[in-house]
Amino acid sequence: MTAKNKNITINEVDVKPGTSAQMSLNWYQLPTKTVIEIPVYVFRSKKPGPTLLLQAGMHGDETNGIEIVRRLITKDEVRKPLCGSIIAIPVINTFAFLYGTRDLPDGKDLNRCFPGSKNGSLGSRIAYDMTHEIIPQIDLGLDFHTGGKQINNYPQLRCTFDDANSLNLAKKFQPTYIINSSFREGSYRKEAFKSKKPILVFEGGESSRFHYQYINEAVNGTLRLMKYLKMVDVEVRENTTAFINKSTWIRARSSGMFHCTKTNGVPITKGEVIGEITDPFGEHKEKIVAPQNGFIIAINTHPVINQGDALMHLGFE
Ligand SMILES: [Zn+2]
């Protein structure tokens, strides 16, 4: 990790060590002439240390992540780090956030637009600004997400187990689950890794819902990581971590109504009943059985399901 003590400059705003500032990543125009900002917050210690990025809202409806960053940047310890710097972007995808959608108004997924281009579409421009203004100035980052619509992810940190540095940093966060996750083309995580900047992706809960327990887990994990980086000195209770090397989705063999008979996040034993599918008429019922020992790491919370729908995400050590 590099110890720097030079200026951080974002969109031509210089932030000196020992100071804090707020700026917009860039300015983006709506069809109505309205100019949209993407607010960025920088908090710096006088003492050199790592630059940590805290970002959320890459998908505009993933509200847990936005609340996690909001809670973190209201803490005195985070606003006045003991060393190094924090760059916080609570809502990257301001446009989708305004619309209450996951993706941009043109249907593009911002997290598939990297590295982006200066004169491209909206998503491509935001990606370009993140790639050029943020990635070169950070040492590592946390990117907070949730499951999709009605997919409730149990709190988990995703990184590639092939990179020892990423895995070590993930361990310091002490999430309940660390999931081996390969790089996706066009993602921020992949783009940052080209410059050897590890981005750990937190997933917790489902879109457009607050899950306060999961929000707390992410806030605590971030403080543990910051403590390891010597940026804060706070007491956070310890958490135990399971390492998930492989995962698989259990899909519905028939259409009907899905009842999960287990709680999200629990261990499961091969052969035990973990859910059932019924029809609405009391004529049909089938059991869903755990294929091997593992953990439930996400649940489809929608009661009515169709054949082939993803029901439960199972993780295996
Ligand atoms: Zn997301």
Residues whose N, C-alpha, C, O or C-beta is under 5 A from the ligand:
A	BS01	ZN	H59 E62 H145 T146
